Structure formats: structure tokens, C-alpha cells
Amino acid sequence: MFANWRKKSVGPAVSSDMLSKQRRYNSLVKALHADIFRYAYWLCGDKHVAEDITQETFLRAWRSLDSLKDDKAAKAWLITILRRENARRFERKQFDYSDVEQDTLEDNISNSSEEQTEQYLIRRQIGKLDIEYREPLLLQLIGGFSGDEIAELMELNRNTVMTRLFRARSQLKELLEKNDVRGQSNG
């Protein structure tokens, strides 16, 4: 009889907590899934791998949702999970990658084919940067993170991050000028 009483009194509270967690999680996924996937895609350059990493990121987020104390920090929290999941991928197995998939990243914002071509070429050049420069640049461009936030996410010194961002931009500018991506003359 005591066991039946306990189930009845605890049951609704547990159900309410689970429903609350589910709503919070659904809101998180709805608000940030596209950003997390986009960042995963830029990291690995493969749509299918990015989908897997994103799915694993949100699975891990579900499991530890209670550790997220501030919903305003959710994006940084998910990026940290994603970066760790991406690192785990290399611990398990080495993959061969191609830049081909990177070229098919869909851009629904650009209107003209000229803008699409320019963005395609810029994405290709960003993809050529070393990961140590590409990753902080993408965190800033795609994630919208500040230098301090990137330093925290990557567990680096802020000055190191700022140097990497500077070098990434310099290398990107050099690649763009070399390939005359923007249609500017070099003379």
C-alpha cells in the first residue's frame, strides 16, 4: 500500500519535470539546430558527418541538460559539446575528406548568381585555411562569438585567439587577392 501511495504522489511531479525538460530541450533544438549544423559542416566539410555530429551533440545535450544553468549560454555550451564530439571522431578513426561537399553548402540569402559565385569562392578559400585558424574564424563569423568567448570555448588564451583570428583574416585576404575572387585587379 505504501508503494502505491508513493507512485501516485511522485508520479505527477516527475511527469511535470520530464515535460518541462522536454519543452526546454525542444526550444533549444528549434532555436539553435541550424547554427550548430552549419558550424559542424564547416568543421568537417561533409554533410553526412555534420549531421551525425550534430545529432550526437544534441543527444549529449539532452543527457546533461540539467547542467545548463543559463539559457543565454546555450549556444556556447552546444558549440563546446560539438567541438568535443568532433574531436572524439578523430580518436575513433581517421577519415579521408574532400573539399567537394563543402562546395554544395546551400545559401538561401544571396539573390544573384554573381553573389552566389563569390560566396562559393570565399567558402572554398576559408576551407583551405589550417584548422587552427579556420575554427576561430568560423566561431566568430558563423557563431557570432567574441574573442573572449572563443578563447573560453577553445580553452585558449584570448591573445592566442586574437592572433589566430588576425592570421586567418590575413591568409584569407591573401588567398582571395591571389585568386582575384572579388574581381579586383591586383595592379
N, C-alpha and C positions, 0 to 999 in steps of 0.2 A: 504494500500500500504506500509506503514512503517513496519508493522508486517511481510510482505513478504520479504522485503529487509533485515530485521534483521535475519530472519531464514536463508537466503542464506549466509549471511556473517559470522554468528556464527556457522552454521552447520558444515562446513568442519573442523574448529578448534576443535570443541567438538568431532567430529568423530576421528580426529587425536589423541587427548588426550586420548580418550577411547581405541583406538587401541594401543597406547603406554603403557597404564596401563595394558591392556590385555597381551601384549608381556612380560612386566616386571613380571607380575603375573605368566604367563606360565613358564618363565625361573626359577622363584623361586620354583614353584612346581616341575618342572623337576629335578632341582639340589638338592632339599632337602627333597622331599617326603619320600624317603626310610629311611633317618635318623630320620625324625620326627615320622614316623610309628614305627620304631624299638624302639625308646625311649618310645612311648606311650604303646607299647606292654610290654616292661619291667616294666613300671609303674603299669599297671593294670593286666597283666597276662592273658588277654582274647583277642583273635584275633578280635572278632566282636566289642567289646567295643573299642579296639585300633583303629579300622577302623573308628568308629563313632567319637571318639575324634580327630583323625587326620583330618577327613572331616570338623568337626566344627572348628578346628584350622585354616585350610586354608580358610574357609568361613569368619571367623573373620579377617584373614589376608587380604582378598580381600577388605572387608569393610573399613579397615583402612590402606591400602597400602600406602596412601599418607603420613602417619606418619613415615614410614620407610625412614629415610633420608640417611642412609649409607647402601648400599647393602652388605658391608662386615659384617655388624652386623645382617644380616637376620636370620642366624641360631639361634643366641641367642634370637632374637626377637620372632621367631616362638616357641622356647622352652618355653619362658615365657608365650606366649598365650596358649600353650598346657598345661602347669602346672596349669594355672588358669582355663582352661576348665575342667581339671581333678578334680580340687577342687570343681567346680560347680556341678559336677556329684554327689559328696557326700552331697552337700547341698540339692539336689533334692530328693535323695533316697539312702538308704543303699543297697548294693548288697552283695550277698554271692559269694565268689571266691574260686576257686580251683586251685591247682598247676598243674593240668592235662594239660591245654592248654599250659602252659609255656614249657612243655616238648617237644612240637611239633614245636618249633621255628626252621625254616629251616636254615641250614648252608651250603651254596654253596661253601665255600672256602676249607674246610677240604677234604683231599683225602682218608685217611684210616678210616676204621670203628673204629680203636683204638682212633684216634684223635676225631672222632665224639662222641664216648662214653665219652671221657674225657671232652670235651666241654659241653656235655649234663649234666654231673655230676656237673661241675663248675657252669653252669647256674642254676641248682637246688639249689646249695648252696647259690648263690647270692640271689636267690628268697627267701631264709629263713632269710636273714638279715632284721632287722627292717627298715621300710621305711625311717627313719631319717638318716640311714647310707647307705642304698641301693641307694637312689636317688642321692646324690652327687657322689657316686662311678660310677653310670651309666652315669651321666653327664660327668664325666672325661673319662671313658672307651669308651662309645659309642659316646658321643657328642664331645669328644676331647677338652673340656673346661679346662682352667687353674683354679687354686684355686680362683683367683680374680674374674674370670668370673662366676664361680659357686656361689660365695658369692653374686655377683650382681643379678644373676638370682633368687636365693633363698631368696634374701633380708636378708642375714645373715652377720655377721661379718666374715672376712676372717679367723681369728683364729678358730672360731667355725667350719667352713667348713674344715679346715685342720685337726682339731681334729676328726671330723666325718669321714673324709677320712682315717685317721690313724686307727681309731677304726674299720671301715668297713674292711680294709685290714687285721687287726689283727684277727677279728672274722672270716673272710673268710678263712684265713690261718689255724685257729684252726679247723674250720669245715672240711676243706679239709684233714688236718692231722688226725683228728678223724675218718674220713671215708676212709682214705687211698686212696683218689681219684687219686693221681698221681702215685700210685703204689710204693711209697717209704715205707720203713719199718720205724716203729717208735722206733726201738730199737737201 
